[in-house]
């Protein structure tokens, strides 16, 4: 789920620029958000996984990512819902990534 939302805008950046009139930096934020937010969110996710266990940590991560994916579904209202949803999925990603396999 995380990988699906991470890089899905890269192949269609020219179409997004044309349809929504976005700058390239805004579109690049969609994939950069994961790199930018992983490090600061790594510490709270590790704390939650250590303190409350794997089940709680993964459920929190999946809930945040699912909420972000639902926000992205509102793309017809405003592209900023996509930006907000992408940010939420990037925040939830370390919770599921840090979980031991």
QUITAUR-V238181 format. One record per residue. N is the residue number from 1. RES is the residue in one small letter. PHI is phi in degrees with one decimal (999 if undefined). NEAR is the number of other ideal C-beta (glycine too) atoms within 12 Angstrom. D_LAST is the distance of its C-alpha to the last C-alpha in Angstrom with 2 decimals. Layout:
<<N,RES,PHI,NEAR,D_LAST> <N,RES,PHI,NEAR,D_LAST>>
//
This chain:
<<1,x,999,22,15.82> <2,x,-66.3,31,15.42> <3,x,-65.3,14,16.43> <4,x,-62.9,17,19.27> <5,x,-84.4,34,20.85> <6,x,-70.2,27,20.38> <7,x,-115.2,22,22.71> <8,x,-68.4,24,24.74> <9,x,-90.3,33,27.91> <10,x,-61.2,19,28.27> <11,x,-70.7,12,30.05> <12,x,-115.6,18,32.52> <13,x,-62.4,23,33.49> <14,x,-67.9,14,37.12> <15,x,-67.3,14,37.40> <16,x,-64.2,25,36.05> <17,x,-63.0,18,38.60> <18,x,-71.9,11,41.33> <19,x,-74.0,15,40.62> <20,x,-101.0,23,39.63> <21,x,65.2,12,41.49> <22,x,-91.7,25,38.54> <23,x,-81.5,13,38.40> <24,x,-63.0,17,35.99> <25,x,-62.9,14,34.45> <26,x,-64.7,22,33.54> <27,x,-70.8,30,31.86> <28,x,-66.9,22,30.04> <29,x,-59.4,27,28.77> <30,x,-57.6,36,26.66> <31,x,-91.5,25,24.34> <32,x,-71.1,22,25.08> <33,x,-59.4,33,24.09> <34,x,-65.5,35,20.37> <35,x,-70.2,19,21.22> <36,x,-70.7,20,23.74> <37,x,-95.9,29,21.80> <38,x,-64.4,26,18.41> <39,x,-64.2,18,19.88> <40,x,-66.3,16,21.90> <41,x,-85.3,32,19.28> <42,x,-64.6,23,16.62> <43,x,-68.5,16,18.61> <44,x,-65.2,24,19.02> <45,x,-67.8,33,15.42> <46,x,-64.8,23,14.41> <47,x,-62.2,18,17.36> <48,x,-63.5,28,16.52> <49,x,-64.8,26,12.99> <50,x,-73.4,16,14.72> <51,x,-77.1,13,17.88> <52,x,-109.4,18,17.06> <53,x,100.1,15,13.59> <54,x,-63.3,21,10.38> <55,x,-61.7,15,12.48> <56,x,-64.6,19,15.20> <57,x,-61.1,29,13.31> <58,x,-69.7,28,11.60> <59,x,-63.3,20,15.02> <60,x,-61.0,30,16.89> <61,x,-61.4,36,15.04> <62,x,-67.0,24,15.57> <63,x,-64.0,22,19.11> <64,x,-65.1,33,20.00> <65,x,-66.9,36,18.81> <66,x,-65.4,24,20.70> <67,x,-61.7,24,23.70> <68,x,-63.5,35,23.69> <69,x,-65.8,29,23.64> <70,x,-67.5,19,26.53> <71,x,-61.4,27,28.43> <72,x,-66.5,32,28.18> <73,x,-69.6,16,29.95> <74,x,-89.5,18,33.02> <75,x,-61.9,25,33.69> <76,x,-72.3,11,37.18> <77,x,-75.8,13,38.16> <78,x,-164.2,15,37.21> <79,x,-68.6,26,34.89> <80,x,-68.9,18,34.08> <81,x,-65.6,22,32.07> <82,x,-67.6,34,29.81> <83,x,-62.4,29,29.65> <84,x,-64.6,26,28.86> <85,x,-65.2,32,26.18> <86,x,-65.3,39,24.60> <87,x,-64.8,28,24.65> <88,x,-64.3,31,23.00> <89,x,-66.1,43,20.13> <90,x,-69.5,39,19.76> <91,x,-69.7,34,19.81> <92,x,-79.0,40,17.07> <93,x,-61.9,37,14.72> <94,x,-62.7,33,13.51> <95,x,-65.0,38,12.60> <96,x,-88.4,33,9.96> <97,x,-73.3,30,9.12> <98,x,-77.4,27,8.79> <99,x,-66.9,25,6.36> <100,x,-65.4,12,3.79> <101,x,-79.2,7,0.00>>
//
